[in-house]
Amino acid sequence: VTAINKWYLAGILLPLVKGRFKIAFQRLKTNWGGYSPKRKLDSKCYSPSDLINAFSEFKVLKKRGYSIAFPAWYQDNLRSKLGNLYNTLWKMDVVLNRTPLWSKGEYILMVLQHR
């Protein structure tokens, strides 16, 4: 199961730093408007606990967060600007997945097995 994470830490903190308070907390609402600032696409972001509760008859075999420190897909324009730091951020994601911060990335992946 994969989902867009409700608790994407960088998605909250970076807009706050820029003074974009309305954008910072969009994912926490019942309906999220999606990635486009110009075209709203009603959708929902899920937390890891939302997924665990929704699939309670399954055992979690593996869990992973993506884009915890590494830029999300829509920030690919940063690749050339970040240079070697880009690869370092990916390595940081690998390390952060071994901590409670695994659940604060842009995306959540859980491998489940029926009990």
DSSP file (Angstrom, degrees, kcal/mol; ACC not computed):
  #  RESIDUE AA STRUCTURE BP1 BP2  ACC     N-H-->O    O-->H-N    N-H-->O    O-->H-N    TCO  KAPPA ALPHA  PHI   PSI    X-CA   Y-CA   Z-CA
    1    1 A V              0   0    0      0, 0.0   109,-2.7     0, 0.0     2,-0.3   0.000 360.0 360.0 360.0 133.3    0.0    0.0    0.0
    2    2 A T  E     +A  109   0A   0    107,-0.2     2,-0.3   105,-0.0   107,-0.2  -0.942 360.0 170.9-123.5 152.1    1.3    3.5   -0.8
    3    3 A A  E     -A  108   0A   0    105,-1.9   105,-2.4    -2,-0.3     2,-0.5  -0.991  40.9-102.6-153.3 156.2   -0.2    6.8    0.2
    4    4 A I  E     -A  107   0A   0     40,-0.3    42,-2.4    -2,-0.3     2,-0.3  -0.746  52.7-116.7 -79.2 127.3    0.5   10.5    0.2
    5    5 A N  B >   -c   46   0B   0    101,-2.4     3,-0.8    -2,-0.5    42,-0.2  -0.498  17.5-157.5 -78.9 127.7    1.5   11.3    3.7
    6    6 A K  T 3  S+     0   0    0     40,-1.8     2,-0.3    -2,-0.3    41,-0.2   0.861  94.7  52.2 -63.3 -37.7   -0.6   13.6    5.8
    7    7 A W  T 3   +     0   0    0     39,-0.3     2,-1.0    96,-0.2    -1,-0.2  -0.236  68.2 157.4-100.7  44.1    2.3   14.3    8.1
    8    8 A Y    <>  -     0   0    0     -3,-0.8     4,-0.8    -2,-0.3    97,-0.2  -0.591  27.6-160.4 -69.8 103.0    4.9   15.3    5.4
    9    9 A L  H >> S+     0   0    0     95,-1.7     4,-3.1    -2,-1.0     3,-1.0   0.893  86.5  46.1 -59.0 -48.1    7.2   17.3    7.7
   10   10 A A  H 3> S+     0   0    0     94,-0.5     4,-2.2     1,-0.2    -1,-0.2   0.850 107.5  60.0 -65.1 -32.8    9.0   19.3    4.9
   11   11 A G  H 34 S+     0   0    0      1,-0.2    -1,-0.2     2,-0.2    -2,-0.2   0.684 114.9  35.6 -68.5 -17.5    5.6   20.0    3.3
   12   12 A I  H <X S+     0   0    0     -3,-1.0     4,-1.4    -4,-0.8    -2,-0.2   0.828 120.8  44.3 -96.3 -48.0    4.5   21.7    6.5
   13   13 A L  H  X S+     0   0    0     -4,-3.1     4,-2.5     2,-0.2     5,-0.2   0.898 107.9  54.9 -70.4 -42.8    7.8   23.4    7.6
   14   14 A L  H  X S+     0   0    0     -4,-2.2     4,-1.5    -5,-0.2    -1,-0.2   0.926 110.6  44.9 -62.6 -45.6    9.0   24.8    4.2
   15   15 A P  H  4>S+     0   0    0      0, 0.0     5,-3.2     0, 0.0     4,-0.3   0.879 111.6  54.9 -63.7 -34.2    5.8   26.8    3.5
   16   16 A L  H ><5S+     0   0    0     -4,-1.4     3,-1.5     1,-0.2    -2,-0.2   0.925 106.0  51.0 -61.6 -43.7    5.8   28.0    7.2
   17   17 A V  H 3<5S+     0   0    0     -4,-2.5    -1,-0.2     1,-0.3    -3,-0.1   0.852 111.0  49.4 -60.9 -34.5    9.3   29.4    6.7
   18   18 A K  T 3<5S-     0   0    0     -4,-1.5    -1,-0.3    -5,-0.2    -2,-0.2   0.432 118.6-113.3 -84.8   0.6    8.1   31.2    3.6
   19   19 A G  T < 5S+     0   0    0     -3,-1.5     2,-1.1    -4,-0.3    -3,-0.2   0.689  75.1 135.2  76.4  18.4    5.1   32.6    5.5
   20   20 A R     >< +     0   0    0     -5,-3.2     4,-1.9     1,-0.2     3,-0.2  -0.587  20.0 162.2 -99.6  70.5    2.6   30.5    3.4
   21   21 A F  H  >  +     0   0    0     -2,-1.1     4,-1.0     1,-0.2    -1,-0.2   0.847  67.6  55.2 -63.6 -39.3    0.5   29.4    6.4
   22   22 A K  H  4 S+     0   0    0      1,-0.2     3,-0.4    -3,-0.2    -1,-0.2   0.908 111.7  44.2 -62.4 -42.0   -2.5   28.4    4.4
   23   23 A I  H >4 S+     0   0    0     -3,-0.2     3,-1.4     1,-0.2     4,-0.4   0.856 103.0  67.3 -70.0 -35.8   -0.5   26.0    2.2
   24   24 A A  H 3< S+     0   0    0     -4,-1.9     3,-0.2     1,-0.3    -1,-0.2   0.809 108.9  34.5 -57.4 -33.5    1.4   24.6    5.2
   25   25 A F  T >< S+     0   0    0     -4,-1.0     3,-0.9    -3,-0.4     4,-0.4   0.247  83.3 106.6-111.0  13.2   -1.6   22.9    6.7
   26   26 A Q  G X  S+     0   0    0     -3,-1.4     3,-1.5     1,-0.2    -1,-0.2   0.886  76.7  56.8 -59.5 -41.3   -3.5   21.8    3.6
   27   27 A R  G 3  S+     0   0    0     -4,-0.4    18,-0.4     1,-0.3    -1,-0.2   0.728  98.0  62.9 -65.4 -21.1   -2.7   18.2    4.0
   28   28 A L  G <  S+     0   0    0     -3,-0.9    -1,-0.3    16,-0.1    -2,-0.2   0.608  86.4  93.5 -81.7 -10.8   -4.1   18.1    7.5
   29   29 A K  S <  S-     0   0    0     -3,-1.5    16,-0.4    -4,-0.4     3,-0.1  -0.297  90.5-109.7 -76.8 165.5   -7.6   18.9    6.2
   30   30 A T  S    S+     0   0    0      1,-0.2     2,-0.5    14,-0.1    15,-0.1   0.915 109.7  35.1 -60.8 -44.1  -10.3   16.3    5.4
   31   31 A N  S    S-     0   0    0     13,-0.1     2,-0.4    11,-0.1    13,-0.2  -0.960  74.9-160.4-115.5 128.1   -9.9   17.1    1.7
   32   32 A W  B     -D   43   0C   0     11,-3.6    11,-2.1    -2,-0.5     3,-0.1  -0.842  16.5-139.2-103.0 142.9   -6.6   18.1    0.2
   33   33 A G        -     0   0    0     -2,-0.4     8,-2.8     1,-0.3     3,-0.3   0.470  43.3-122.6 -83.1  -2.0   -6.6   20.0   -3.1
   34   34 A G        -     0   0    0      6,-0.2    -1,-0.3     1,-0.2     8,-0.0  -0.399  41.7 -53.0  90.9-170.2   -3.6   18.1   -4.6
   35   35 A Y  S    S+     0   0    0     -2,-0.1    -1,-0.2    -3,-0.1     5,-0.1   0.775 104.8  88.6 -80.3 -28.7   -0.3   19.3   -5.9
   36   36 A S        -     0   0    0      3,-0.3     5,-0.1    -3,-0.3     0, 0.0  -0.571  56.3-161.2 -80.2 127.0   -1.5   22.0   -8.4
   37   37 A P  S    S+     0   0    0      0, 0.0    -1,-0.2     0, 0.0     3,-0.1   0.671  94.0  45.5 -75.0 -14.4   -2.0   25.5   -7.0
   38   38 A K  S    S+     0   0    0      1,-0.2     2,-0.5    -3,-0.0    -2,-0.0   0.695 113.9  43.1-101.1 -23.1   -4.2   26.3  -10.1
   39   39 A R  S    S-     0   0    0     -6,-0.1    -3,-0.3     2,-0.0     2,-0.3  -0.961  74.9-142.0-133.1 116.3   -6.4   23.2  -10.3
   40   40 A K        -     0   0    0     -2,-0.5     2,-0.4    -3,-0.1    -6,-0.2  -0.583  16.4-177.6 -80.3 132.6   -8.0   21.6   -7.3
   41   41 A L        -     0   0    0     -8,-2.8    -9,-0.1    -2,-0.3    -2,-0.0  -0.891  27.0-132.5-129.5  99.5   -8.2   17.9   -7.2
   42   42 A D        +     0   0    0     -2,-0.4     2,-0.3    -9,-0.1    -9,-0.2  -0.284  47.2 141.3 -56.6 126.5  -10.0   16.7   -4.1
   43   43 A S  B     -D   32   0C   0    -11,-2.1   -11,-3.6    -9,-0.0     2,-0.4  -0.904  42.4-117.8-153.8 178.3   -8.1   13.9   -2.5
   44   44 A K        -     0   0    0     -2,-0.3     2,-0.4   -13,-0.2   -40,-0.3  -0.983  11.9-146.1-131.4 138.8   -7.1   12.7    1.0
   45   45 A C        -     0   0    0     -2,-0.4     2,-0.4   -16,-0.4   -40,-0.2  -0.806  20.1-149.8 -99.6 146.2   -3.7   12.3    2.6
   46   46 A Y  B     -c    5   0B   0    -42,-2.4   -40,-1.8    -2,-0.4   -39,-0.3  -0.889   4.9-140.7-120.1 146.5   -3.2    9.5    5.1
   47   47 A S     >  -     0   0    0     -2,-0.4     4,-1.9   -42,-0.2     3,-0.2  -0.590  35.3-106.1 -92.4 163.4   -1.1    9.0    8.1
   48   48 A P  H  > S+     0   0    0      0, 0.0     4,-2.4     0, 0.0     5,-0.2   0.899 123.5  52.8 -56.1 -39.3    0.7    5.7    8.9
   49   49 A S  H  > S+     0   0    0      1,-0.2     4,-2.5     2,-0.2     5,-0.2   0.849 103.6  57.2 -67.8 -31.9   -1.8    5.1   11.7
   50   50 A D  H  > S+     0   0    0     -3,-0.2     4,-2.4     2,-0.2    -1,-0.2   0.931 110.2  44.7 -59.2 -44.9   -4.7    5.7    9.2
   51   51 A L  H  X S+     0   0    0     -4,-1.9     4,-2.0     2,-0.2    -2,-0.2   0.912 111.9  51.1 -67.3 -42.6   -3.3    2.9    7.0
   52   52 A I  H  < S+     0   0    0     -4,-2.4     6,-0.2     1,-0.2    -1,-0.2   0.913 114.0  45.2 -61.5 -41.8   -2.7    0.5    9.9
   53   53 A N  H >< S+     0   0    0     -4,-2.5     3,-1.1     1,-0.2    -2,-0.2   0.899 112.0  51.2 -68.1 -41.0   -6.3    1.0   11.1
   54   54 A A  H 3< S+     0   0    0     -4,-2.4    -1,-0.2     1,-0.3    -2,-0.2   0.817 120.0  35.8 -66.1 -30.5   -7.7    0.7    7.6
   55   55 A F  T >< S+     0   0    0     -4,-2.0     3,-2.2    -5,-0.2    -1,-0.3  -0.269  74.2 142.0-115.9  44.3   -5.9   -2.6    7.0
   56   56 A S  T <   +     0   0    0     -3,-1.1    -1,-0.1     1,-0.3    -2,-0.1   0.723  66.1  64.0 -63.2 -21.9   -6.1   -3.9   10.6
   57   57 A E  T 3  S+     0   0    0     -3,-0.2    58,-2.2    -4,-0.1     2,-0.3   0.446  96.9  76.3 -80.5   2.8   -6.6   -7.5    9.4
   58   58 A F  E <  S-B  114   0A   0     -3,-2.2     2,-0.4    -6,-0.2    56,-0.2  -0.839  76.7-132.4-113.8 151.0   -3.1   -7.3    7.9
   59   59 A K  E     -B  113   0A   0     54,-3.4    54,-2.1    -2,-0.3     2,-0.7  -0.841  25.9-122.1 -97.2 136.7    0.3   -7.5    9.5
   60   60 A V  E     +B  112   0A   0     -2,-0.4    52,-0.2    52,-0.2     3,-0.1  -0.712  32.7 173.9 -81.3 115.8    2.9   -4.9    8.5
   61   61 A L  E     +     0   0A   0     50,-3.1     2,-0.3    -2,-0.7    51,-0.2   0.808  68.6   4.5 -88.8 -35.0    5.9   -6.6    7.1
   62   62 A K  E     -B  111   0A   0     49,-1.4    49,-2.6     2,-0.0     2,-0.4  -0.995  60.7-170.5-151.5 143.5    7.8   -3.5    6.0
   63   63 A K  E     +B  110   0A   0     -2,-0.3     2,-0.3    47,-0.2    47,-0.2  -0.998  11.4 170.7-138.2 144.2    7.3    0.2    6.2
   64   64 A R  E     -B  109   0A   0     45,-2.5    45,-2.7    -2,-0.4     2,-0.4  -0.996  21.2-146.2-153.6 144.4    9.1    3.0    4.6
   65   65 A G  E     -B  108   0A   0     -2,-0.3     2,-0.4    43,-0.2     3,-0.2  -0.871  15.8-153.8-108.6 147.0    8.9    6.7    4.0
   66   66 A Y  E     +B  107   0A   0     41,-2.0    41,-1.6    -2,-0.4    40,-1.4  -0.937  69.9  16.7-122.2 145.9   10.1    8.5    0.9
   67   67 A S  S    S+     0   0    0     -2,-0.4    39,-0.6    38,-0.2   -57,-0.2   0.940  70.0 142.7  60.4  51.1   11.3   12.1    0.5
   68   68 A I  S    S-     0   0    0     37,-0.2   -58,-0.2    -3,-0.2     4,-0.1   0.930  95.2 -10.2 -78.1 -55.3   11.9   12.7    4.1
   69   69 A A  S    S+     0   0    0     20,-0.3    21,-0.1     2,-0.1    20,-0.1   0.632 124.6  88.0-109.4 -30.6   15.0   14.8    3.4
   70   70 A F  S    S-     0   0    0     19,-0.4    16,-0.1    20,-0.1    17,-0.1  -0.474  92.8 -97.8 -71.3 137.9   15.3   14.0   -0.3
   71   71 A P        -     0   0    0      0, 0.0    -1,-0.1     0, 0.0    -4,-0.1  -0.273  39.5-115.9 -59.5 140.4   13.3   16.3   -2.6
   72   72 A A    >   -     0   0    0     -5,-0.2     3,-2.3     1,-0.1    -5,-0.0  -0.217  35.6 -93.9 -69.5 166.5    9.9   15.0   -3.7
   73   73 A W  G >  S+     0   0    0      1,-0.3     3,-1.3     2,-0.2    -1,-0.1   0.819 125.0  56.5 -54.1 -36.7    9.2   14.3   -7.4
   74   74 A Y  G 3  S+     0   0    0      1,-0.3    -1,-0.3     2,-0.1     3,-0.2   0.505 102.0  58.2 -79.0  -1.7    7.7   17.8   -8.0
   75   75 A Q  G X   +     0   0    0     -3,-2.3     3,-2.4     1,-0.1    -1,-0.3   0.053  65.6 121.4-108.9  22.7   10.9   19.3   -6.7
   76   76 A D  T X   +     0   0    0     -3,-1.3     3,-1.9     1,-0.3     4,-0.4   0.731  59.0  76.1 -61.0 -21.9   13.1   17.6   -9.3
   77   77 A N  T 3> S+     0   0    0      1,-0.3     4,-0.6    -3,-0.2     3,-0.3   0.679  84.6  66.7 -62.8 -14.9   14.2   21.1  -10.5
   78   78 A L  H <> S+     0   0    0     -3,-2.4     4,-2.7     1,-0.2     5,-0.3   0.657  76.6  87.4 -78.0 -15.2   16.4   21.2   -7.4
   79   79 A R  H <> S+     0   0    0     -3,-1.9     4,-1.1     1,-0.2     7,-0.2   0.919  93.8  38.0 -52.2 -52.1   18.6   18.3   -8.7
   80   80 A S  H  4 S+     0   0    0     -4,-0.4    -1,-0.2    -3,-0.3    -2,-0.2   0.832 116.8  52.5 -71.7 -30.9   21.0   20.6  -10.6
   81   81 A K  H  < S+     0   0    0     -4,-0.6    -1,-0.2     1,-0.2    -2,-0.2   0.833 110.3  47.1 -72.7 -32.4   20.9   23.3   -7.9
   82   82 A L  H >< S+     0   0    0     -4,-2.7     3,-1.9     1,-0.2    -1,-0.2   0.694  81.5 178.3 -86.3 -19.2   21.8   20.9   -5.1
   83   83 A G  T >X S-     0   0    0     -4,-1.1     3,-1.3    -5,-0.3     4,-0.5  -0.289  71.4  -1.4  56.7-129.6   24.7   19.1   -6.9
   84   84 A N  H 3> S+     0   0    0      1,-0.3     4,-1.6     2,-0.2     3,-0.4   0.733 125.5  71.4 -66.3 -23.2   26.3   16.5   -4.6
   85   85 A L  H <> S+     0   0    0     -3,-1.9     4,-2.5     1,-0.2    -1,-0.3   0.812  86.7  67.2 -62.0 -28.7   23.9   17.4   -1.8
   86   86 A Y  H <> S+     0   0    0     -3,-1.3     4,-1.4    -7,-0.2    -1,-0.2   0.925 103.3  43.0 -57.0 -48.0   21.2   15.7   -3.8
   87   87 A N  H  X S+     0   0    0     -4,-0.5     4,-2.0    -3,-0.4    -1,-0.2   0.859 111.6  55.1 -67.3 -36.3   22.8   12.3   -3.3
   88   88 A T  H  X S+     0   0    0     -4,-1.6     4,-2.1     1,-0.2    -2,-0.2   0.889 104.5  53.9 -63.6 -39.4   23.5   13.0    0.3
   89   89 A L  H  X S+     0   0    0     -4,-2.5     4,-1.9     2,-0.2   -19,-0.4   0.874 106.6  52.0 -64.0 -36.9   19.8   13.8    0.9
   90   90 A W  H  X S+     0   0    0     -4,-1.4     4,-1.8     2,-0.2    -1,-0.2   0.924 109.6  49.2 -63.4 -43.3   18.9   10.4   -0.6
   91   91 A K  H  X S+     0   0    0     -4,-2.0     4,-2.0     1,-0.2    -2,-0.2   0.862 107.7  55.1 -64.2 -34.8   21.4    8.7    1.8
   92   92 A M  H  X S+     0   0    0     -4,-2.1     4,-3.3     1,-0.2    -1,-0.2   0.898 104.0  54.6 -63.7 -40.0   19.8   10.7    4.7
   93   93 A D  H  X S+     0   0    0     -4,-1.9     4,-1.5     1,-0.2    -2,-0.2   0.914 106.3  51.9 -57.8 -43.0   16.4    9.2    3.7
   94   94 A V  H  < S+     0   0    0     -4,-1.8    -1,-0.2     1,-0.2    -2,-0.2   0.924 114.2  42.5 -60.4 -45.0   17.8    5.7    4.0
   95   95 A V  H >< S+     0   0    0     -4,-2.0     3,-2.0     1,-0.2    -2,-0.2   0.922 110.8  55.1 -67.9 -45.0   19.1    6.5    7.5
   96   96 A L  H >< S+     0   0    0     -4,-3.3     3,-1.8     1,-0.3     6,-0.4   0.751  94.1  69.9 -63.5 -23.6   16.0    8.3    8.6
   97   97 A N  T 3< S+     0   0    0     -4,-1.5    -1,-0.3     1,-0.3    -2,-0.2   0.642  92.8  58.9 -68.3 -12.0   13.9    5.3    7.6
   98   98 A R  T <  S+     0   0    0     -3,-2.0    -1,-0.3    -4,-0.2    -2,-0.2   0.306 105.0  60.9 -94.8   7.5   15.5    3.5   10.6
   99   99 A T  S X  S-     0   0    0     -3,-1.8     3,-1.9    -4,-0.0     4,-0.2  -0.723 103.3 -93.1-124.6 173.0   14.1    6.2   13.0
  100  100 A P  G >  S+     0   0    0      0, 0.0     3,-1.2     0, 0.0    -3,-0.1   0.691 116.7  75.9 -61.2 -16.2   10.7    7.4   14.0
  101  101 A L  G >   +     0   0    0      1,-0.2     3,-2.1    -5,-0.2    -4,-0.1   0.538  65.9  92.4 -73.4  -4.3   11.1   10.0   11.3
  102  102 A W  G X  S+     0   0    0     -3,-1.9     3,-0.7    -6,-0.4    -1,-0.2   0.834  83.3  56.5 -53.6 -31.0   10.4    7.3    8.6
  103  103 A S  G <  S+     0   0    0     -3,-1.2    -1,-0.3     1,-0.2   -96,-0.2   0.253  91.9  71.2 -89.3  12.6    6.7    8.4    8.9
  104  104 A K  G <  S+     0   0    0     -3,-2.1   -95,-1.7   -96,-0.1   -94,-0.5   0.171  73.7 107.1-115.4  17.2    7.4   12.1    8.1
  105  105 A G  S <  S-     0   0    0     -3,-0.7   -38,-0.2     2,-0.2   -37,-0.2  -0.270  84.3 -99.8 -87.7 178.0    8.2   11.8    4.3
  106  106 A E  S    S+     0   0    0    -40,-1.4  -101,-2.4   -39,-0.6     2,-0.3   0.842 105.0  29.2 -64.8 -36.4    6.1   12.8    1.3
  107  107 A Y  E     -AB   4  66A   0    -41,-1.6   -41,-2.0  -103,-0.2     2,-0.4  -0.902  66.9-148.1-129.7 155.3    5.0    9.2    0.7
  108  108 A I  E     -AB   3  65A   0   -105,-2.4  -105,-1.9    -2,-0.3     2,-0.4  -0.970  10.8-171.2-120.4 137.0    4.3    6.1    2.8
  109  109 A L  E     +AB   2  64A   0    -45,-2.7   -45,-2.5    -2,-0.4     2,-0.4  -0.999   5.8 178.6-125.9 132.0    4.9    2.5    1.7
  110  110 A M  E     - B   0  63A   0   -109,-2.7     2,-0.6    -2,-0.4   -47,-0.2  -0.997  18.7-151.2-132.4 131.0    3.7   -0.5    3.7
  111  111 A V  E     - B   0  62A   0    -49,-2.6   -50,-3.1    -2,-0.4   -49,-1.4  -0.897  27.2-168.9 -97.8 124.3    4.1   -4.1    2.7
  112  112 A L  E     - B   0  60A   0     -2,-0.6     2,-0.4   -52,-0.2   -52,-0.2  -0.797  17.1-162.1-118.3 154.4    1.3   -6.0    4.3
  113  113 A Q  E     - B   0  59A   0    -54,-2.1   -54,-3.4    -2,-0.3     2,-0.1  -0.999  31.0-111.6-135.8 133.7    0.4   -9.7    4.8
  114  114 A H  E       B   0  58A   0     -2,-0.4   -56,-0.2   -56,-0.2   -57,-0.0  -0.389 360.0 360.0 -62.3 135.3   -3.0  -11.1    5.6
  115  115 A R              0   0    0    -58,-2.2    -1,-0.2    -2,-0.1   -57,-0.1   0.486 360.0 360.0 -71.7 360.0   -3.0  -12.5    9.2
